[in-house]
Amino acid sequence: MNRAASKQQQAQATLADPRWQALVARDADADGHFYYAVITTGVYCLPSCAARRARPENVRFFEHREQAEAAGFRPCARCHPDRTAPAHLPAIIDACRHMEQAETPPTLNQLAARADLSPHHFHRVFKRILGVTPKAYASALRARQLREGLQRDGRITDAIFDAGYNSSGRFYAQARALLGMEPARFRDGGSGERIEVAVGQCSLGVLLVARSDQGICAIALGDDADALLRECQDRFPKADLRPGGDQFESLVARVAALMEHPEQTLDLPLDIRGTAFQQKVWQALRRVPAGETLSYADLAKRIGSPKAVRAVAGACASNPLAVMIPCHRVVRSDGGLSGYRWGVERKRALLERETRAQEAHS
């Protein structure tokens, strides 16, 4: 196909696209629903942009502005498409408030009808804006309400029904996953939960490892053993923290070796406690291969939430398991090293060790 024919075909495809009419009409109601880019100028715009209309063969449509930027287009200096709030944001905020205030969890169909959207579209928009599905948000909300109820009143039965559970049986089937321990123990601030703790030295400084009955629940690095122990105590305020035995010391030695060889993996049981969104981010991090880095924006895209870059960064900063959850593999968009919970120099050392290991096996 020659160049002229290709241009004609592209123009016909653009003219047949219903989004072209919104562009021609400069329809402000379409803003946020899609973006268009112009290949001759290298910019992307809102449908309502007052700039001179582009020729149809030079127009490309994108559903999200991140897609336009990934394709190499820059935001228009006239309509500023990178500064606009996501479409349907007020409706999603209203849905969240409704879920928080409802006596029983509303269904997806009820939430979608309230937002005047189809269930499929509402689900898609909700996830794009908040980074989690409506179901995951509702589960996290109920878990928070349950925790607050147990801490406030101490009556497990009242807390269960106040959090929206229709039966205690359904709640108890999910209790440990929601709370990280049995409800009675959580009510008492983790009282009675036994956690083994050891502090030692590794090639990156002081190393703390903690293990519950479920698995390793904390790995921390630092310069001060007392500070790491106080941090662990704050994390599990009423748990029974005690030194580990000989078998636990062997496990700590394996974790210390991982600091020297972060490209390796340890098949150990983990007790990872966090919100639904944090768990999603941490799971994605564990799938990032050794020697590979990615930006917070890349990580947000991998979990299907390209707009949740700040929330992703927050989840990385809350990572409870150094190296086992490899948040050191997340860098700035320009490749530079950004903040790291356990110090940028430790992050640099871990990445350098992974790079050397990759080079040795290449």
C-alpha positions in Angstrom: 0.0 0.0 0.0 1.4 3.4 -1.0 1.6 6.4 1.4 -1.4 8.2 -0.1 -3.6 5.2 0.2 -2.5 4.6 3.7 -3.3 8.2 4.7 -6.7 7.9 3.0 -7.5 4.7 4.9 -6.5 6.3 8.2 -8.7 9.3 7.5 -11.6 7.0 6.7 -11.1 5.1 9.9 -11.0 8.3 11.9 -14.1 9.8 10.3 -16.0 6.5 11.0 -15.0 6.7 14.7 -17.8 8.2 16.8 -15.2 10.0 18.9 -14.4 12.2 15.8 -17.8 13.9 16.1 -17.1 14.8 19.7 -13.8 16.2 18.6 -15.4 18.3 15.9 -18.1 19.5 18.3 -15.5 20.3 20.9 -17.8 18.4 23.3 -16.7 19.1 26.9 -18.8 16.2 28.2 -16.4 13.9 26.4 -13.4 15.2 28.3 -11.8 12.4 30.3 -13.7 9.7 28.3 -10.9 9.7 25.7 -8.0 11.8 24.4 -6.8 12.5 20.9 -3.2 13.0 19.6 -2.0 14.7 16.5 1.1 13.0 14.9 2.2 16.2 13.1 2.5 18.2 16.3 3.4 15.4 18.8 0.8 16.6 21.4 -2.4 15.1 22.8 -5.5 17.0 23.7 -9.0 16.9 25.3 -11.9 16.6 22.9 -13.0 20.1 23.9 -9.6 21.7 23.1 -9.9 25.0 21.2 -6.8 24.3 19.1 -7.2 24.3 15.3 -8.8 21.0 14.2 -6.3 18.5 12.9 -6.7 16.6 9.6 -8.4 13.2 10.3 -5.5 11.2 8.9 -3.2 12.7 11.5 -5.4 12.0 14.5 -5.0 9.1 16.9 -7.4 8.2 19.7 -6.5 7.0 23.2 -8.7 5.8 26.0 -6.3 7.1 28.7 -3.8 9.9 28.7 -1.1 7.5 30.0 -1.4 5.6 26.8 -0.9 8.8 24.8 2.2 9.6 26.8 3.5 6.1 26.5 3.2 6.5 22.7 5.5 9.5 22.8 2.9 12.4 22.8 3.2 15.3 25.2 0.2 17.2 26.8 -1.2 20.2 25.0 -0.1 23.5 26.5 -3.5 24.9 25.7 -6.1 22.5 27.2 -3.7 20.8 29.7 -5.2 17.3 29.5 -2.7 16.1 32.1 -4.4 18.3 34.8 -8.0 17.3 34.4 -9.7 15.2 37.0 -10.8 11.7 35.9 -14.3 11.5 34.4 -16.9 10.3 36.8 -14.8 11.2 39.8 -17.7 12.8 41.8 -19.8 9.7 41.1 -17.0 7.4 42.4 -16.5 9.6 45.5 -20.3 9.4 46.1 -20.2 5.6 45.7 -17.4 5.3 48.3 -19.3 7.4 50.8 -22.5 5.4 50.2 -20.6 2.2 50.9 -19.2 3.7 54.1 -22.6 4.7 55.3 -24.8 1.8 54.1 -26.1 -0.6 56.8 -25.6 -3.5 54.4 -23.0 -3.6 51.5 -24.7 -2.4 48.3 -24.4 -4.6 45.2 -22.5 -3.6 42.1 -25.8 -3.1 40.3 -27.0 -0.8 43.0 -23.8 1.3 43.0 -23.8 1.5 39.2 -27.4 2.6 39.1 -26.6 5.3 41.7 -23.8 6.6 39.4 -26.1 6.3 36.3 -23.6 3.9 34.7 -23.8 0.3 33.5 -22.3 -2.2 36.0 -19.5 -3.0 33.6 -18.6 0.6 33.0 -18.9 1.5 36.7 -16.6 -1.4 37.7 -14.0 -0.3 35.1 -14.1 3.4 36.1 -14.0 2.6 39.8 -10.9 0.4 39.4 -9.2 3.0 37.1 -9.6 5.8 39.6 -9.1 4.0 42.9 -6.8 1.2 41.9 -9.0 -1.6 43.3 -12.3 -3.1 42.3 -15.6 -2.2 44.1 -15.5 -5.6 45.8 -12.0 -5.2 47.1 -12.8 -1.7 48.3 -15.9 -3.0 50.1 -13.8 -5.8 51.7 -11.2 -3.4 52.9 -13.9 -1.1 54.2 -15.5 -3.9 56.2 -12.1 -5.0 57.5 -11.5 -1.4 58.8 -14.9 -1.2 60.3 -14.4 -4.5 62.0 -11.0 -3.5 63.4 -12.5 -0.3 64.7 -15.4 -2.1 66.2 -13.3 -4.6 68.0 -11.0 -1.9 69.3 -13.8 0.3 70.4 -16.4 -2.1 72.0 -14.6 -5.4 72.3 -17.8 -7.4 71.5 -17.0 -9.7 68.6 -20.6 -10.4 67.7 -21.5 -6.7 67.6 -18.4 -5.8 65.5 -19.3 -8.6 63.0 -22.8 -7.3 62.3 -21.8 -3.6 62.5 -19.2 -4.3 59.7 -22.0 -5.6 57.4 -21.6 -9.4 57.8 -24.9 -11.2 57.5 -23.7 -14.2 59.5 -20.8 -15.0 61.9 -20.0 -18.1 60.0 -19.2 -16.0 56.9 -17.0 -13.7 58.9 -15.1 -16.4 60.7 -14.2 -18.0 57.4 -12.4 -14.8 56.5 -11.3 -13.5 59.9 -7.6 -14.5 59.9 -7.1 -13.1 56.4 -8.7 -9.8 57.4 -7.1 -9.4 60.8 -3.9 -11.4 60.6 -5.0 -13.3 63.8 -8.0 -14.7 65.6 -10.7 -12.0 66.3 -10.3 -12.3 70.1 -6.6 -11.8 69.9 -7.0 -8.8 67.6 -9.6 -7.3 70.1 -6.9 -7.6 72.8 -4.3 -5.9 70.6 -2.7 -9.1 69.6 -2.4 -10.2 73.1 -1.2 -13.8 73.3 0.1 -14.0 69.7 3.6 -15.4 69.9 6.1 -13.8 67.6 9.7 -14.9 67.5 12.3 -12.1 66.9 16.0 -12.1 66.3 18.4 -9.3 65.6 21.8 -9.9 64.0 24.3 -8.5 61.5 24.4 -9.0 57.8 26.3 -7.4 54.9 23.9 -4.4 54.9 24.0 -3.6 58.6 21.7 -4.7 61.4 19.0 -7.2 60.4 15.8 -8.0 62.2 13.6 -11.0 61.4 10.3 -11.8 63.0 8.1 -14.8 62.6 4.5 -15.5 63.7 2.8 -18.9 63.7 1.9 -18.2 60.1 5.3 -17.3 58.8 7.8 -14.5 58.5 6.0 -11.3 59.3 8.8 -8.7 59.4 12.3 -8.2 57.9 13.9 -4.9 58.6 17.3 -3.3 58.0 19.0 -0.5 59.9 21.9 0.7 61.9 20.5 0.5 65.4 19.3 -2.8 66.9 17.2 -1.1 69.6 15.5 1.1 67.1 14.5 -2.0 65.0 13.2 -3.8 68.0 11.1 -0.8 69.1 9.7 -0.6 65.6 8.7 -4.3 65.7 7.1 -3.8 69.1 5.1 -0.9 67.8 3.9 -3.0 64.9 2.7 -5.8 67.2 2.0 -3.9 70.4 0.4 -6.6 72.5 2.0 -9.7 71.0 4.3 -11.9 73.0 7.7 -11.1 71.4 10.4 -13.5 72.4 13.8 -14.6 71.1 13.7 -17.5 68.6 15.3 -20.8 69.3 18.1 -22.6 67.4 15.8 -23.4 64.4 14.9 -19.8 64.1 18.5 -18.8 64.2 19.0 -21.0 61.1 16.2 -19.2 59.4 17.7 -15.8 60.2 21.0 -17.0 58.7 19.2 -17.8 55.4 17.6 -14.4 55.4 21.0 -12.8 56.0 22.4 -14.7 53.1 19.6 -13.4 50.9 20.8 -9.8 51.6 24.2 -10.8 50.1 22.5 -12.6 47.1 19.2 -10.8 46.5 18.8 -12.4 43.1 18.0 -15.7 44.8 14.6 -16.7 46.2 13.7 -18.3 49.5 10.8 -20.6 49.7 9.6 -19.7 53.1 6.1 -19.3 54.6 5.2 -15.6 54.9 2.6 -13.8 57.0 2.0 -10.6 55.0 -0.5 -8.2 56.6 -1.8 -5.3 54.6 -4.8 -3.7 52.9 -6.2 -5.2 49.7 -4.4 -2.6 47.6 -1.1 -3.1 49.4 -1.3 -6.9 49.0 -1.9 -6.4 45.2 1.2 -4.1 44.9 3.4 -6.5 47.0 2.3 -9.5 44.9 3.2 -7.6 41.7 6.6 -6.7 43.2 7.4 -10.4 43.9 6.9 -11.1 40.2 9.6 -8.6 39.2 12.7 -10.6 38.1 16.0 -10.0 39.8 18.2 -7.5 37.8 15.1 -5.8 36.4 13.9 -2.4 37.6 10.7 -0.5 36.9 9.2 2.9 37.9 6.2 3.5 40.2 4.2 4.4 37.1 5.2 1.0 35.5 4.2 -0.8 38.6 0.9 1.0 38.8 0.2 -0.1 35.2 1.1 -3.7 36.0 -1.6 -3.9 38.6 -4.1 -2.3 36.3 -4.2 1.0 38.1 -2.2 3.5 36.0 -3.5 6.5 37.9 -2.6 5.2 41.4 1.1 6.0 41.3 1.1 7.8 44.6 -0.8 4.9 46.3 1.7 2.4 44.8 4.6 4.5 46.2 2.9 4.4 49.6 2.5 0.6 49.4 6.2 0.3 48.7 7.0 2.5 51.6 4.9 0.3 53.9 6.6 -3.0 52.7 7.1 -5.1 55.9 9.5 -7.6 54.3 12.8 -6.2 53.0 14.1 -8.0 49.9 11.5 -10.8 50.2 9.1 -8.2 48.7 11.7 -6.5 46.4 10.6 -2.9 46.5 14.3 -2.0 46.0 13.6 -2.8 42.3 11.4 0.3 41.9 13.2 3.4 40.7 12.3 6.8 39.4 11.0 7.2 35.9 14.4 8.6 34.8 16.1 5.5 36.3 17.5 7.3 39.3 17.2 5.9 42.8 14.3 7.2 44.9 13.6 6.9 48.6 13.9 3.5 50.2 12.5 2.5 53.6 15.8 1.1 54.7 18.1 3.7 53.1 19.0 4.5 49.5 22.6 3.2 49.9 21.2 -0.2 50.8 19.0 0.0 47.8 22.0 0.8 45.6 23.9 -2.1 47.0 21.1 -4.6 46.4 20.7 -3.5 42.8 24.4 -3.7 42.2 24.5 -7.2 43.6 21.7 -8.3 41.4 23.3 -6.7 38.3 26.6 -8.5 39.0 24.8 -11.8 39.5 23.0 -11.3 36.1 26.3 -10.5 34.4 28.0 -13.5 35.9 25.3 -15.8 34.4 25.1 -14.1 31.0 
